Amino acid sequence: MEIKENNLVRLKIDTVINTDESIKENDFHLFEKLKKSIALRGQLKNIVVFEKENNVYECIEGNKTLKALKLLGFKEVFAINLGKLSSNEIDLIKIEVSRDYFMTDYVLIGKLLKKLKELKPLNELCNTIPYDVRQATNLVEMSDFDWEKFSQLKENENQVKLFSFDEEVTFEQKQDDNNIQTDLFNFI
Protein backbone atom coordinates (compact mmCIF):
# COMPACT_ATOMS: atom_id res chain seq x y z
CA MET A 1 0.00 0.00 0.00
CA GLU A 2 1.35 3.36 -0.99
CA ILE A 3 1.13 5.91 1.79
CA LYS A 4 -0.03 9.30 0.60
CA GLU A 5 0.94 12.27 2.68
CA ASN A 6 -1.92 14.69 3.06
CA ASN A 7 -1.29 18.15 1.80
CA LEU A 8 -2.37 20.71 4.38
CA VAL A 9 -2.94 24.00 2.60
CA ARG A 10 -4.33 27.44 3.31
CA LEU A 11 -6.85 28.37 0.63
CA LYS A 12 -8.75 31.51 -0.21
CA ILE A 13 -12.23 30.70 1.00
CA ASP A 14 -13.91 31.88 -2.19
CA THR A 15 -12.05 29.16 -4.16
CA VAL A 16 -13.70 26.39 -2.11
CA ILE A 17 -17.24 25.27 -2.81
CA ASN A 18 -19.50 23.17 -0.65
CA THR A 19 -20.48 19.75 -1.95
CA ASP A 20 -23.97 19.30 -3.35
CA GLU A 21 -24.58 16.22 -1.23
CA SER A 22 -23.65 16.06 2.41
CA ILE A 23 -23.82 12.73 4.24
CA LYS A 24 -24.33 14.41 7.58
CA GLU A 25 -27.72 15.67 8.71
CA ASN A 26 -28.54 19.34 9.02
CA ASP A 27 -29.29 20.58 12.51
CA PHE A 28 -29.81 24.33 12.88
CA HIS A 29 -29.02 24.43 16.62
CA LEU A 30 -25.80 22.44 16.28
CA PHE A 31 -24.79 24.61 13.33
CA GLU A 32 -25.31 27.75 15.42
CA LYS A 33 -23.11 26.23 18.17
CA LEU A 34 -20.45 25.44 15.58
CA LYS A 35 -20.58 29.06 14.36
CA LYS A 36 -20.23 30.37 17.94
CA SER A 37 -17.28 28.05 18.55
CA ILE A 38 -15.54 29.17 15.34
CA ALA A 39 -16.23 32.83 16.13
CA LEU A 40 -14.70 32.31 19.59
CA ARG A 41 -11.74 30.05 18.75
CA GLY A 42 -11.25 30.12 14.97
CA GLN A 43 -11.11 27.04 12.76
CA LEU A 44 -10.35 24.04 15.00
CA LYS A 45 -10.79 21.29 12.39
CA ASN A 46 -9.41 21.16 8.89
CA ILE A 47 -11.76 20.60 6.02
CA VAL A 48 -10.99 18.03 3.30
CA VAL A 49 -11.10 19.12 -0.34
CA PHE A 50 -10.29 17.84 -3.81
CA GLU A 51 -9.22 19.84 -6.84
CA LYS A 52 -11.69 20.63 -9.57
CA GLU A 53 -10.72 22.86 -12.50
CA ASN A 54 -9.33 26.40 -12.62
CA ASN A 55 -7.99 26.44 -9.04
CA VAL A 56 -11.40 25.61 -7.58
CA TYR A 57 -11.75 23.07 -4.78
CA GLU A 58 -14.78 21.12 -3.56
CA CYS A 59 -15.25 20.26 0.09
CA ILE A 60 -15.70 16.53 0.86
CA GLU A 61 -15.61 16.80 4.65
CA GLY A 62 -16.27 19.84 6.80
CA ASN A 63 -19.03 21.43 4.74
CA LYS A 64 -20.71 22.90 7.81
CA THR A 65 -17.38 24.28 9.04
CA LEU A 66 -16.81 25.82 5.61
CA LYS A 67 -20.31 27.31 5.56
CA ALA A 68 -19.82 28.78 9.06
CA LEU A 69 -16.43 30.24 8.11
CA LYS A 70 -17.99 31.87 5.04
CA LEU A 71 -20.93 33.29 7.03
CA LEU A 72 -18.51 34.66 9.64
CA GLY A 73 -16.51 36.46 6.95
CA PHE A 74 -13.30 34.41 7.06
CA LYS A 75 -11.09 35.00 4.02
CA GLU A 76 -9.03 31.79 4.25
CA VAL A 77 -9.58 28.19 5.27
CA PHE A 78 -7.17 25.41 6.27
CA ALA A 79 -7.80 22.29 4.22
CA ILE A 80 -6.34 18.91 3.44
CA ASN A 81 -6.08 18.90 -0.35
CA LEU A 82 -6.40 15.40 -1.78
CA GLY A 83 -5.66 16.61 -5.30
CA LYS A 84 -7.56 15.44 -8.37
CA LEU A 85 -9.86 12.48 -7.68
CA SER A 86 -12.17 10.26 -9.69
CA SER A 87 -15.87 10.27 -8.77
CA ASN A 88 -15.47 6.77 -7.27
CA GLU A 89 -12.58 7.96 -5.07
CA ILE A 90 -14.70 10.92 -3.95
CA ASP A 91 -17.62 8.64 -3.04
CA LEU A 92 -15.34 6.29 -1.08
CA ILE A 93 -13.73 9.17 0.82
CA LYS A 94 -17.16 10.60 1.68
CA ILE A 95 -18.00 7.28 3.32
CA GLU A 96 -14.60 7.01 5.04
CA VAL A 97 -14.96 10.40 6.70
CA SER A 98 -18.68 10.16 7.40
CA ARG A 99 -18.14 8.67 10.84
CA ASP A 100 -15.37 8.67 13.39
CA TYR A 101 -13.46 5.40 13.57
CA PHE A 102 -13.30 5.45 17.36
CA MET A 103 -15.98 5.49 20.01
CA THR A 104 -16.39 8.66 22.04
CA ASP A 105 -15.54 8.30 25.72
CA TYR A 106 -18.67 9.93 27.16
CA VAL A 107 -17.52 9.32 30.74
CA LEU A 108 -14.37 11.35 30.07
CA ILE A 109 -16.47 14.10 28.48
CA GLY A 110 -18.64 14.05 31.62
CA LYS A 111 -15.55 14.37 33.83
CA LEU A 112 -14.28 17.30 31.77
CA LEU A 113 -17.67 19.00 31.90
CA LYS A 114 -17.84 18.44 35.65
CA LYS A 115 -14.50 20.20 36.04
CA LEU A 116 -15.43 23.02 33.65
CA LYS A 117 -18.81 23.67 35.27
CA GLU A 118 -16.90 24.82 38.35
CA LEU A 119 -15.73 27.77 36.22
CA LYS A 120 -18.82 28.35 34.08
CA PRO A 121 -22.44 27.22 34.31
CA LEU A 122 -23.39 24.34 32.02
CA ASN A 123 -25.81 26.51 30.06
CA GLU A 124 -22.90 28.77 29.06
CA LEU A 125 -20.65 25.82 28.24
CA CYS A 126 -23.42 24.39 26.05
CA ASN A 127 -23.32 27.45 23.79
CA THR A 128 -20.32 26.06 21.90
CA ILE A 129 -20.38 22.29 22.48
CA PRO A 130 -22.54 19.73 20.64
CA TYR A 131 -24.66 18.93 23.72
CA ASP A 132 -27.66 20.67 25.21
CA VAL A 133 -27.92 21.32 28.97
CA ARG A 134 -29.89 18.13 29.62
CA GLN A 135 -27.34 16.00 27.78
CA ALA A 136 -24.41 17.77 29.49
CA THR A 137 -26.03 17.23 32.90
CA ASN A 138 -26.49 13.54 32.09
CA LEU A 139 -22.86 13.30 31.01
CA VAL A 140 -21.70 14.84 34.29
CA GLU A 141 -23.89 12.40 36.21
CA MET A 142 -22.55 9.54 34.10
CA SER A 143 -19.01 10.46 35.14
CA ASP A 144 -20.02 9.89 38.78
CA PHE A 145 -21.56 6.52 37.99
CA ASP A 146 -19.86 3.47 39.52
CA TRP A 147 -19.05 1.54 36.34
CA GLU A 148 -17.31 -1.27 38.23
CA LYS A 149 -20.39 -1.93 40.32
CA PHE A 150 -22.55 -1.60 37.23
CA SER A 151 -20.56 -4.31 35.46
CA GLN A 152 -21.14 -6.66 38.41
CA LEU A 153 -24.92 -6.18 38.43
CA LYS A 154 -25.84 -8.78 35.87
CA GLU A 155 -29.37 -10.02 35.93
CA ASN A 156 -28.37 -12.80 33.57
CA GLU A 157 -25.53 -13.55 31.16
CA ASN A 158 -26.34 -10.83 28.65
CA GLN A 159 -28.37 -8.11 30.32
CA VAL A 160 -27.92 -5.43 32.91
CA LYS A 161 -30.96 -3.64 34.37
CA LEU A 162 -31.07 -0.01 35.26
CA PHE A 163 -33.84 2.07 36.69
CA SER A 164 -34.07 5.52 35.22
CA PHE A 165 -36.78 7.95 36.21
CA ASP A 166 -40.00 5.93 36.29
CA GLU A 167 -39.14 3.40 33.65
CA GLU A 168 -37.01 0.31 33.66
CA VAL A 169 -34.27 0.23 31.05
CA THR A 170 -32.38 -2.88 29.97
CA PHE A 171 -29.13 -2.74 28.01
CA GLU A 172 -27.47 -5.57 26.18
CA GLN A 173 -24.01 -6.09 27.61
CA LYS A 174 -21.45 -5.76 24.83
CA GLN A 175 -17.76 -6.49 24.65
CA ASP A 176 -16.65 -3.73 27.00
CA ASP A 177 -17.95 -1.02 29.31
CA ASN A 178 -17.34 1.68 26.69
CA ASN A 179 -20.09 0.13 24.54
CA ILE A 180 -22.42 0.04 27.56
CA GLN A 181 -21.62 3.70 28.21
CA THR A 182 -22.43 4.51 24.59
CA ASP A 183 -25.73 2.61 24.77
CA LEU A 184 -26.56 4.44 27.98
CA PHE A 185 -25.73 7.83 26.45
CA ASN A 186 -27.79 7.04 23.35
CA PHE A 187 -30.74 6.34 25.64
CA ILE A 188 -30.21 9.61 27.51
Secondary structure, 3 states (H helix, E strand, C coil): CCCCCCEEEEEEHHHEECCCCCCCCCCHHHHHHHHHHHHHHCCCCCEEEEECCCCCEEEEECHHHHHHHHHCCCCEEEEEECCCCCHHHHHHHHHHCCCCCCCCCHHHHHHHHHHHCCCCCHHHHCCCCCCCHHHHHHHHHHHHCCHHHHHHCECCCCEEEEEECCEEEEEECCCCHHHHHHHHHHHC
